[in-house]
Amino acid sequence: VRAAATVEPRKRPEYVPNRIDDPNYVRIFDTTLRDGEQSPGATLTSKEKLEIAKKLSQLGVDIIEAGFPIASPDDFEAVRSIAMEVGNAVHDDGYVPVICGLSRTRPQDLDRAWDAVRHAKLPRVHTFIATSEIHMKYKLHMTPEQVVDNAVTAVKHLRSLGCTDIEFSPEDAGRSDPVFLYEILAEVIKAGATTLNIPDTTGWTLPHEFQGLIAKIKANTPGAENVIISTHCQNDLGLSTANSLAGAMGGARQIECTINGIGERAGNASLEEVVMAIALRGKEQLGGLYTGVRPVHIATASKMVSDYSGMIVQPHKAIVGANAFAHESGIHQDGMLKNRDTYEIMSPETIGLARADEAGIVLGKHSGRNALDTRLKQLGFDLPKEQLNEVFKRFKNLADHKKNVTDDDVLALVTDEVHQP
Ligand code: KIV
């Protein structure tokens, strides 16, 4: 049985800001429209953001971080229109995404963020302040006590506005003193925060380290049992997906990620990687974890984000790269033609991709006779063995000089052979 054949959306638990009734459910917090848009050169118009938000809702993400409302009047408008439209479009099964806006701890930022998201059925404000020594000293010029005070005041301010779904992030948590994290997190819980997001802002931690950090925060922060712990992993060492999964193993039940992994510098944890890893291996290897995302919309979401943001997806990108379901070497092609499970752990159809070719065969210099014969038959040529051998020889010569041998090339080769005097 192909592992991917078992991917079926499961019913998600009812949304309560600080609680998930099913301990195995992992919330997917998509930040394509906020952290993703912070990729250099990836600016999106408010119309594009609205369309992407609709796609994210179709995909079934639990939370859409729609932007940073204080950043610009256009971003405010984008977040507001997403809150009004997408944040009120309830699906048949009762699901509607939470619409979130990011804010620093300043009162005017918080007011602006709340003003943008409050129109949604499920509004959330995400506020943050840095907690690592290097950030507090050089960026904020604040003492740890002042940072705690700022964070607590911000959360209380949001409560006073009527916001009851409040996320707090100690920025650069991956390089912060864990003991200081326990202290500030305990204080913001007391003030009314419902989700504690733990950002590995600089992508510094290793998976076992990040898992340990989440587990320690859960164990040592008074009140942590009454809130959701979340991960936000940047990809500077290429570990963002691994760290996010490790965080979930440590007890996090919200993962922040972006479509195609776009984001600041080397990007953020990629939604499609996190979701498919949980969908395919969650039961066996991750203690039964699952998400509410519908993988069948991944391919169209990836294409939309790439088209609108101009951030091209690398061909070998996991899950959504152009080569993710393509097979070039003869040994692989032979295996694929016999049984697709030999070299694929999921089918392209699982993520909503219609495969142009039955077995994802790409003809090139590593391809074998079986693959060429299959393609010839698809093109209507069932050649006797000798002729096939001749065409195969010419094909190999051509493929030595051409990266991809197209159907037109194959037709030219076979026409030459068949019409030889
Ligand atoms: O990378 C980061 O620390 C962030 C926070 C605002 C969550 O984006």
Residues whose N, C-alpha, C, O or C-beta is under 5 A from the ligand:
A	BS01	KIV	F128 S169 E171 D172 P199 T201 H232
